[in-house]
Amino acid sequence: WTLYEQVAIAAMDCHCLDIAQDCIKVLQKKFPESKRVGRLEAMLLEAKGSWAEAEKAYVSLLEDNPLDQVILKRRVALTKAQGNILGAIQRLSEYLEVFMADHEAWRELAEIYVSLQMYKQAAFCYEELILSQPMIPLYHLAYADADIVLDFLEFLEEKLESEMQWVLYTLGGLENLQTAKKYYASTIDLTGGKNNRALFGVCLCTLAMAQLTKGRNKEDKESPELQSLAAAALEKDYKLRAPSKLSLLASTLRSLKLSS
C-alpha cells in the first residue's frame, strides 16, 4: 500500500494524472476513511489545477489535525503555484512559528525573499539555518550570496559567466561586506578551500571594501593576506582543472588587483 502511495505521488510529479487517480482509487477502496488517502485526493486536485477545491479539501483535513505538517506545506505550495507570493510568505512564516526546526522551510522562505530582493529578511532566514546547522557550508555561502547589482562588477558576470548571488553583498555597506567576507571565509574553511564561489566572493568583497575605504587610514583597511590566498587558490584550481580558462582568470584578477 505504501508503494501505491509512492507511485501516486510520483505520477502527479510527472503529471501522469490517470495513473495517480488509479492508484488513489485502489487506496480509497482499501482505506475508505483514511486522512492520509484524503491528503492524496487533495494533492490530485492541486495537480489538476483545481485550486479552490484543493484548498477546501486541505482546510477540511486540518480541522481534524491542525498541525499536519505535510498539509500545511501543501497549502504553501498551493498558494505559491497560484502566483500569490506574499500569501506564500505569510503561510510559511506562520508554519515556522510552530515548526521552527524545519530547515527546508527556512531555506524555501529565504529563496522566496531573495527572489523579491528582500535581502534583510533572507539574511535572517540564513542566520537561523547557520545557528541550527553551523557545519553545513551551503548555508554560510548562501548567507553571503545574493544577486550582483553593483554597476562596477557587471563585467565579472560576462567574463566568468557566473550565476553567483549575493545577499549580504547586495545589502552593501562596509559592515555587511565585512560580514559577508567572514562567511565566505567560513565556507572556504568548511570545504577545505575547494569552493570557488566562496573564493570569488572573498575577492569581490575585497574589491568593494577597497572602494569604500579609499582614502582612509591604513588601520581602517583590510589586510590583503586572505584575498591573496584566495586568488592563488583560484589560479591553482584553474591551472589543474581548466587550463584553457587560466588566462581569463588571470586577466580578471589583475583587473581586481588581486593577482598572486
C-alpha positions as CSV (number, residue, x, y, z in Angstrom):
1,W,0.0,0.0,0.0
2,T,2.9,2.3,0.6
3,L,4.1,1.6,-2.9
4,Y,0.7,2.7,-4.3
5,E,1.0,5.9,-2.4
6,Q,4.6,6.5,-3.7
7,V,3.6,5.8,-7.3
8,A,0.6,8.1,-7.0
9,I,2.8,11.0,-5.8
10,A,5.5,10.2,-8.5
11,A,2.7,10.1,-11.1
12,M,1.5,13.6,-10.0
13,D,5.1,14.9,-10.2
14,C,5.2,13.7,-13.8
15,H,1.7,14.9,-14.5
16,C,0.5,11.4,-15.3
17,L,-2.8,12.1,-13.6
18,D,-4.6,9.0,-14.9
19,I,-2.0,6.7,-13.2
20,A,-2.2,8.8,-10.0
21,Q,-6.0,8.6,-10.0
22,D,-6.0,4.8,-10.5
23,C,-3.6,4.3,-7.5
24,I,-5.7,6.6,-5.3
25,K,-8.9,4.7,-6.2
26,V,-7.3,1.5,-5.0
27,L,-6.3,3.1,-1.8
28,Q,-9.7,4.7,-1.3
29,K,-11.3,1.2,-1.6
30,K,-8.9,-0.3,0.9
31,F,-8.9,2.7,3.4
32,P,-12.2,4.5,2.9
33,E,-11.9,6.8,5.9
34,S,-8.2,7.4,5.8
35,K,-7.0,11.0,6.2
36,R,-3.7,10.0,4.5
37,V,-5.7,9.0,1.4
38,G,-7.7,12.2,1.7
39,R,-4.4,14.1,1.5
40,L,-3.6,12.3,-1.7
41,E,-7.0,13.2,-3.1
42,A,-6.4,16.9,-2.3
43,M,-3.0,16.7,-3.9
44,L,-4.6,15.3,-7.1
45,L,-7.0,18.2,-7.2
46,E,-4.0,20.5,-6.8
47,A,-2.2,18.7,-9.7
48,K,-5.2,19.2,-11.9
49,G,-5.2,22.9,-11.2
50,S,-8.4,22.9,-9.2
51,W,-7.1,25.3,-6.7
52,A,-10.3,26.2,-4.9
53,E,-11.3,22.6,-4.4
54,A,-7.8,21.6,-3.3
55,E,-7.8,24.4,-0.7
56,K,-11.2,23.4,0.6
57,A,-10.0,19.8,0.9
58,Y,-6.9,20.8,2.8
59,V,-8.9,23.0,5.2
60,S,-11.3,20.1,5.9
61,L,-8.4,17.8,6.7
62,L,-6.8,20.4,9.0
63,E,-10.0,20.5,11.1
64,D,-9.1,17.1,12.5
65,N,-5.3,17.7,12.8
66,P,-4.4,21.4,12.7
67,L,-0.7,20.6,13.0
68,D,-0.4,18.3,10.0
69,Q,3.0,19.4,8.6
70,V,2.5,17.9,5.1
71,I,-0.8,19.6,4.6
72,L,0.5,22.9,5.9
73,K,3.3,22.7,3.5
74,R,1.0,21.8,0.6
75,R,-1.0,24.9,1.3
76,V,2.1,27.0,1.0
77,A,2.9,25.3,-2.3
78,L,-0.7,25.8,-3.4
79,T,-0.6,29.5,-2.7
80,K,2.8,29.8,-4.4
81,A,1.6,27.9,-7.5
82,Q,-1.2,30.5,-7.9
83,G,1.3,33.3,-8.0
84,N,0.4,34.6,-4.6
85,I,4.0,35.0,-3.3
86,L,3.1,37.3,-0.4
87,G,0.4,34.8,0.7
88,A,3.0,32.0,0.5
89,I,5.4,34.1,2.7
90,Q,2.6,34.6,5.2
91,R,1.7,30.9,5.4
92,L,5.3,29.8,5.5
93,S,6.0,32.3,8.3
94,E,3.1,31.0,10.3
95,Y,4.3,27.5,9.7
96,L,7.8,28.3,11.0
97,E,6.3,29.9,14.2
98,V,5.2,26.4,15.1
99,F,7.9,24.2,13.4
100,M,11.0,26.3,13.9
101,A,13.4,23.4,13.3
102,D,12.2,22.7,9.7
103,H,15.4,23.6,7.8
104,E,13.8,23.0,4.4
105,A,11.1,25.6,5.2
106,W,13.6,28.2,6.3
107,R,15.6,27.7,3.1
108,E,12.4,27.9,1.0
109,L,11.5,31.2,2.7
110,A,15.0,32.6,2.2
111,E,14.8,31.8,-1.5
112,I,11.5,33.5,-1.8
113,Y,12.8,36.6,-0.1
114,V,15.9,36.6,-2.4
115,S,13.6,36.4,-5.5
116,L,11.8,39.5,-4.2
117,Q,15.1,41.3,-3.4
118,M,14.2,41.3,0.3
119,Y,17.7,40.7,1.4
120,K,17.5,41.6,5.0
121,Q,14.7,39.1,5.5
122,A,16.6,36.4,3.6
123,A,19.7,37.1,5.7
124,F,17.6,36.4,8.8
125,C,16.5,33.0,7.4
126,Y,20.0,32.0,6.7
127,E,21.1,33.1,10.2
128,E,18.5,30.7,11.6
129,L,19.9,27.9,9.4
130,I,23.5,28.6,10.4
131,L,22.6,28.6,14.1
132,S,20.9,25.2,13.8
133,Q,23.3,23.6,11.4
134,P,26.6,25.5,11.6
135,M,28.7,22.9,9.8
136,I,26.9,23.0,6.5
137,P,28.9,25.2,4.1
138,L,26.0,25.8,1.8
139,Y,24.2,28.0,4.4
140,H,27.4,30.1,5.1
141,L,27.7,30.6,1.3
142,A,24.0,31.4,0.8
143,Y,24.1,33.9,3.6
144,A,26.9,35.8,1.9
145,D,25.3,35.4,-1.5
146,A,22.7,37.5,-3.4
147,D,22.3,38.9,-6.9
148,I,25.1,41.1,-8.1
149,V,23.7,44.6,-8.6
150,L,26.6,47.0,-8.2
151,D,27.4,48.5,-11.6
152,F,31.2,48.3,-11.3
153,L,31.0,44.5,-11.0
154,E,28.9,43.9,-14.1
155,F,32.0,42.9,-16.2
156,L,32.6,39.9,-13.9
157,E,29.3,38.4,-14.9
158,E,30.3,38.5,-18.5
159,K,33.9,37.3,-18.1
160,L,33.2,34.5,-15.6
161,E,29.7,33.5,-16.9
162,S,28.8,33.2,-13.2
163,E,25.4,32.6,-11.6
164,M,26.6,33.8,-8.2
165,Q,24.1,35.5,-6.0
166,W,25.0,37.8,-3.1
167,V,22.7,38.6,-0.1
168,L,24.9,40.5,2.3
169,Y,27.0,41.7,-0.6
170,T,23.9,43.3,-2.2
171,L,22.9,44.9,1.0
172,G,26.1,46.9,0.7
173,G,27.9,49.0,3.3
174,L,31.2,48.3,4.9
175,E,29.8,46.3,7.8
176,N,27.7,44.0,5.6
177,L,30.7,43.4,3.3
178,Q,32.9,42.6,6.2
179,T,30.3,40.1,7.5
180,A,29.9,38.6,4.0
181,K,33.7,38.2,3.7
182,K,33.7,36.3,7.1
183,Y,31.0,33.9,5.9
184,Y,32.8,33.3,2.6
185,A,35.9,32.6,4.7
186,S,33.9,30.1,6.8
187,T,32.7,28.4,3.7
188,I,36.3,28.1,2.5
189,D,37.3,26.6,5.8
190,L,34.4,24.1,5.9
191,T,35.1,22.9,2.4
192,G,38.9,22.7,2.7
193,G,39.4,25.6,0.2
194,K,37.5,23.7,-2.5
195,N,34.6,26.1,-3.1
196,N,35.4,28.5,-5.9
197,R,32.2,30.6,-5.3
198,A,33.5,31.4,-1.9
199,L,37.0,32.2,-3.2
200,F,35.5,34.6,-5.8
201,G,33.3,36.0,-3.0
202,V,36.3,36.9,-0.9
203,C,37.9,38.6,-3.9
204,L,34.8,40.6,-4.8
205,C,34.2,41.7,-1.2
206,T,37.8,42.9,-1.0
207,L,37.3,45.0,-4.1
208,A,34.1,46.6,-2.8
209,M,35.6,47.2,0.6
210,A,38.7,48.8,-1.0
211,Q,36.4,51.2,-2.9
212,L,34.6,52.1,0.4
213,T,37.8,52.6,2.4
214,K,39.7,54.5,-0.3
215,G,41.5,57.5,1.3
216,R,41.1,56.2,4.8
217,N,43.9,55.5,7.3
218,K,45.8,52.2,6.9
219,E,44.2,51.0,10.2
220,D,40.8,51.1,8.6
221,K,41.8,48.9,5.6
222,E,41.6,45.2,5.4
223,S,44.7,43.0,5.4
224,P,45.5,41.7,1.9
225,E,46.5,38.3,3.1
226,L,43.2,36.5,2.7
227,Q,42.4,37.8,-0.7
228,S,45.9,37.0,-2.0
229,L,45.5,33.4,-0.7
230,A,42.0,33.2,-2.4
231,A,43.4,34.4,-5.7
232,A,46.3,32.0,-5.5
233,A,43.9,29.1,-4.7
234,L,41.7,30.0,-7.7
235,E,44.7,30.2,-10.1
236,K,45.9,26.8,-8.8
237,D,42.5,25.2,-9.3
238,Y,42.0,26.7,-12.8
239,K,45.5,25.5,-13.8
240,L,44.6,22.0,-12.7
241,R,41.0,21.7,-14.0
242,A,40.5,24.4,-16.6
243,P,43.9,25.5,-18.1
244,S,42.2,27.0,-21.1
245,K,40.4,29.5,-18.8
246,L,43.5,30.4,-16.8
247,S,44.4,33.5,-18.9
248,L,40.8,34.7,-18.5
249,L,41.0,34.3,-14.7
250,A,44.4,36.0,-14.6
251,S,43.0,38.9,-16.5
252,T,40.0,39.2,-14.2
253,L,42.2,39.0,-11.1
254,R,44.5,41.7,-12.5
255,S,41.5,43.9,-13.0
256,L,40.7,43.4,-9.4
257,K,44.3,44.0,-8.5
258,L,44.4,40.6,-6.8
259,S,46.7,38.6,-9.0
260,S,49.1,36.5,-6.9
